[in-house]
Amino acid sequence: MRILITGAGGSLGAGLVEALEGRHELVLSDCFPMTTPHEYRQADLRVLDQVLPLARGCDFVIHTPAWHGMHGGMKSEVDYWQLNVDGSFHVFQSALQHAVRRMVWVSSVAIGGWERDKYGFSKFIGEHLCGYYHRVHGFRIGIVRPWDFTPFGSDFIRYGERLLTGGVDRRDVIACTLKAVDRVLDGSLACDWFEVGKDHPFTPEECENFKENGRAVIEKYWPGYGALIDKYGIQFPERALVFDLAKTKDVLGYAPQYNFGT
């Protein structure tokens, strides 16, 4: 199986390369030069003529690149449209030209704010592109909607705090993406989306008043962690977030492995 990974130099793309090498033949693409043992096809996704050859000889596409919410202050609506929308359309055109009709397309939970957010709006349009190519051209597409897996650098405390709110471990996003690839390949997935976030054991009531009761809640599920919370001055959010991942678990067979406790 020859799999094209676009955005192969990014956080998710690089992780997918590590997870898939040795299992499939990989073709990598990004907009800058890369040193890699795999076949590499450099392309600016905003330029159709550079993108059209990308899917040649491939059997599957994993499309990852986008300007994200964290780029909002630096990138304009034009920037978001050109990469997130035009870039996706160009990749679909390449796949269509080379008869590659199996894909995983990386979206975002930011799609929930599409009416008021340029990033969410670009993902909203992108998911509709997925639906169009499924209905009109017979593509089979798994759409992965991650929560925030922005790299956390060396600040492990901040990383832990983020896992109480909108953060999700990068390893879970990678693993969930691979599950979506498997479901497309085995023919059980036609075109659908799947959210991936962390999976806490907290009840809705425990989440609502987390600011006041967070230490006790964490001690309940992970005895002995209170001392670490005190030592490192962990800051609790007003409320902890627990996501509805039932569809991801039921259809993809994936439950996130990493949370604040881990």
Phi and psi in degrees as a GROMACS rama.xvg file:
@    title "Ramachandran Plot"
@    xaxis  label "Phi"
@    yaxis  label "Psi"
@TYPE xy
-100.271  115.455  ARG-2
-111.102  123.831  ILE-3
-86.9489  125.66  LEU-4
-113.615  111.78  ILE-5
-85.9302  149.77  THR-6
68.5164  35.1407  GLY-7
-66.5249  -17.088  ALA-8
-91.6895  -3.05625  GLY-9
-82.5399  178.52  GLY-10
-59.5902  -52.036  SER-11
-71.786  -44.1352  LEU-12
-58.0571  -45.5473  GLY-13
-63.631  -38.3498  ALA-14
-66.5611  -36.8399  GLY-15
-67.876  -37.2981  LEU-16
-59.2143  -48.1479  VAL-17
-59.7375  -39.742  GLU-18
-74.7122  -29.0703  ALA-19
-98.9898  -20.6327  LEU-20
-66.2057  138.743  GLU-21
92.5969  -19.718  GLY-22
-102.135  -32.3115  ARG-23
-139.852  161.898  HIS-24
-82.8437  126.644  GLU-25
-107.921  140.763  LEU-26
-120.66  121.285  VAL-27
-107.988  148.71  LEU-28
-144.219  144.34  SER-29
-160.021  179.881  ASP-30
-92.7304  -3.79545  CYS-31
-127.199  161.342  PHE-32
-63.0992  141.79  PRO-33
-133.371  144.602  MET-34
-99.2504  117.215  THR-35
-153.505  148.439  THR-36
-75.0091  -10.4023  PRO-37
-90.1667  160.995  HIS-38
-60.3591  133.347  GLU-39
-124.314  132.001  TYR-40
-126.577  101.029  ARG-41
-75.389  135.929  GLN-42
-161.052  142.605  ALA-43
-90.3107  112.977  ASP-44
-62.4576  -16.6335  LEU-45
-76.8698  -10.8658  ARG-46
-111.449  108.004  VAL-47
-55.9708  -44.9643  LEU-48
-62.2683  -28.8707  ASP-49
-77.0982  -27.7411  GLN-50
-86.2578  -35.2234  VAL-51
-52.9773  -36.6177  LEU-52
-76.9069  -8.53732  PRO-53
-59.079  -42.5334  LEU-54
-85.2673  3.19815  ALA-55
-58.7397  125.557  ARG-56
77.514  7.78039  GLY-57
-100.321  163.871  CYS-58
-114.104  -14.0259  ASP-59
-157.145  148.214  PHE-60
-126.131  131.992  VAL-61
-113.195  114.255  ILE-62
-104.804  116.388  HIS-63
-117.052  -23.2901  THR-64
-72.5123  147.008  PRO-65
-172.739  152.635  ALA-66
-76.6479  134.766  TRP-67
-105.451  -178.235  HIS-68
-58.999  -33.7954  GLY-69
-66.0266  -16.1772  MET-70
-93.0539  1.8126  HIS-71
-55.4921  -37.3646  GLY-72
-79.2077  -12.2131  GLY-73
-108.587  -22.1366  MET-74
-117.844  143.091  LYS-75
-88.7438  175.111  SER-76
-59.9949  -36.0543  GLU-77
-62.5123  -44.0571  VAL-78
-59.7647  -47.1156  ASP-79
-61.662  -42.4904  TYR-80
-66.0269  -45.0631  TRP-81
-63.7881  -41.7321  GLN-82
-86.1422  -51.5064  LEU-83
-73.7352  -35.4959  ASN-84
-99.2011  -61.0836  VAL-85
-58.772  -42.8455  ASP-86
-59.238  -42.6651  GLY-87
-65.27  -44.0386  SER-88
-58.9929  -41.7126  PHE-89
-64.3741  -38.8558  HIS-90
-66.1731  -40.3614  VAL-91
-60.4776  -40.3632  PHE-92
-64.8299  -38.7539  GLN-93
-63.7511  -45.3352  SER-94
-61.5618  -41.6138  ALA-95
-63.997  -44.2048  LEU-96
-61.7335  -32.8254  GLN-97
-106.128  17.5818  HIS-98
57.5751  40.1159  ALA-99
-104.151  106.19  VAL-100
-116.629  26.2084  ARG-101
-128.324  132.234  ARG-102
-155.266  150.509  MET-103
-117.827  128.001  VAL-104
-116.966  125.92  TRP-105
-90.2701  116.947  VAL-106
-104.284  -142.056  SER-107
-167.26  152.216  SER-108
-66.5974  -12.0414  VAL-109
-62.2109  -13.2391  ALA-110
-58.6302  -24.0967  ILE-111
-63.8242  -21.3798  GLY-112
-107.721  28.0155  GLY-113
-59.868  -26.2094  TRP-114
-76.2377  -12.9397  GLU-115
-137.545  10.7786  ARG-116
-140.017  126.51  ASP-117
-64.5702  -34.3861  LYS-118
-68.3196  -51.2323  TYR-119
-59.5244  -37.3607  GLY-120
-64.7944  -40.4151  PHE-121
-65.0291  -35.1406  SER-122
-73.2727  -33.754  LYS-123
-59.3622  -47.6814  PHE-124
-63.9541  -41.1422  ILE-125
-60.9903  -41.7421  GLY-126
-66.4773  -32.3972  GLU-127
-70.0992  -32.2795  HIS-128
-60.6441  -43.0002  LEU-129
-58.0253  -46.5061  CYS-130
-62.527  -39.8417  GLY-131
-63.2527  -47.9672  TYR-132
-69.4575  -25.9262  TYR-133
-69.762  -49.6568  HIS-134
-71.221  -41.4312  ARG-135
-89.0251  -36.2159  VAL-136
-116.978  2.67259  HIS-137
75.7992  20.2711  GLY-138
-67.0601  144.489  PHE-139
-105.135  122.993  ARG-140
-136.568  127.174  ILE-141
-99.6767  126.895  GLY-142
-108.932  121.963  ILE-143
-104.755  126.393  VAL-144
-111.541  91.1604  ARG-145
-78.7712  154.07  PRO-146
-78.8056  -169.074  TRP-147
-73.8704  108.39  ASP-148
-113.097  31.6535  PHE-149
-51.8275  131.819  THR-150
-53.8174  135.609  PRO-151
-97.4176  2.76488  PHE-152
61.2302  -142.081  GLY-153
-96.0772  0.513146  SER-154
-85.7985  83.7668  ASP-155
-68.3449  -30.558  PHE-156
-65.7268  -46.3222  ILE-157
-61.8448  -39.0131  ARG-158
-57.4199  -45.6661  TYR-159
-62.9357  -42.4022  GLY-160
-61.8145  -39.3235  GLU-161
-64.0818  -28.629  ARG-162
-73.7688  -3.98715  LEU-163
-92.1763  -14.5357  LEU-164
-120.757  -110.622  THR-165
-94.0982  3.40702  GLY-166
-80.698  151.505  GLY-167
-139.712  142.121  VAL-168
-67.3397  134.554  ASP-169
-55.1959  -35.8348  ARG-170
-63.5429  -34.1485  ARG-171
-70.6631  -36.15  ASP-172
-65.1962  -42.0196  VAL-173
-62.1105  -48.8077  ILE-174
-64.4985  -39.0633  ALA-175
-66.8684  -39.1263  CYS-176
-61.2009  -41.1972  THR-177
-65.4352  -36.1632  LEU-178
-63.4087  -39.0809  LYS-179
-64.6331  -39.6542  ALA-180
-57.8265  -46.1629  VAL-181
-60.4859  -42.5352  ASP-182
-69.3867  -33.0925  ARG-183
-68.7732  -43.2798  VAL-184
-65.4062  -36.7376  LEU-185
-83.9085  0.0808684  ASP-186
84.3693  2.59442  GLY-187
-84.6172  -10.0936  SER-188
-120.306  123.76  LEU-189
-93.6353  -61.7619  ALA-190
-164.344  111.121  CYS-191
-161.083  162.678  ASP-192
-110.337  154.582  TRP-193
-144.04  126.254  PHE-194
-84.1836  143.436  GLU-195
-134.037  118.769  VAL-196
-140.976  -170.083  GLY-197
-84.5042  167.129  LYS-198
-126.397  89.0116  ASP-199
-87.1628  156.263  HIS-200
-87.2938  2.73428  PRO-201
-65.8438  147.011  PHE-202
-82.5537  161.263  THR-203
-56.6584  -37.9313  PRO-204
-65.8075  -39.6351  GLU-205
-65.7646  -33.3191  GLU-206
-69.7284  -38.669  CYS-207
-62.191  -39.0148  GLU-208
-113.999  42.2885  ASN-209
-67.8072  -31.9639  PHE-210
-57.3465  -42.2782  LYS-211
-85.0924  -32.0944  GLU-212
-115.532  9.71289  ASN-213
-57.3048  -42.0799  GLY-214
-62.2661  -43.7363  ARG-215
-66.5371  -39.0255  ALA-216
-63.0088  -45.028  VAL-217
-66.0014  -39.9221  ILE-218
-62.6327  -32.6124  GLU-219
-62.5052  -43.3467  LYS-220
-92.1111  -28.1775  TYR-221
-134.758  78.288  TRP-222
-54.8099  138.013  PRO-223
94.5817  -11.0255  GLY-224
-74.6925  -18.5278  TYR-225
-56.5959  -39.7143  GLY-226
-64.0314  -37.008  ALA-227
-69.3334  -37.3932  LEU-228
-61.3185  -43.916  ILE-229
-66.3299  -42.832  ASP-230
-61.6798  -41.5738  LYS-231
-101.641  1.92558  TYR-232
62.1186  42.6313  GLY-233
-58.8471  131.351  ILE-234
-96.0933  124.956  GLN-235
-89.763  141.569  PHE-236
-74.307  168.15  PRO-237
-57.6666  -40.54  GLU-238
-145.163  145.746  ARG-239
-83.4419  149.905  ALA-240
-104.104  130.813  LEU-241
-122.844  129.94  VAL-242
-98.4815  154  PHE-243
-87.8647  98.5116  ASP-244
-107.67  18.8838  LEU-245
-58.0624  -42.1083  ALA-246
-65.6852  -42.2962  LYS-247
-61.249  -42.9442  THR-248
-68.6206  -42.9482  LYS-249
-72.4974  -44.0044  ASP-250
-89.0306  -46.5926  VAL-251
-85.2615  -18.9524  LEU-252
71.5799  31.7054  GLY-253
-125.401  129.534  TYR-254
-119.027  127.593  ALA-255
-54.3322  144.264  PRO-256
-101.553  -13.7109  GLN-257
-122.223  133.574  TYR-258
-148.805  -168.08  ASN-259
-58.8585  -38.0958  PHE-260
-65.7818  -42.6383  GLY-261
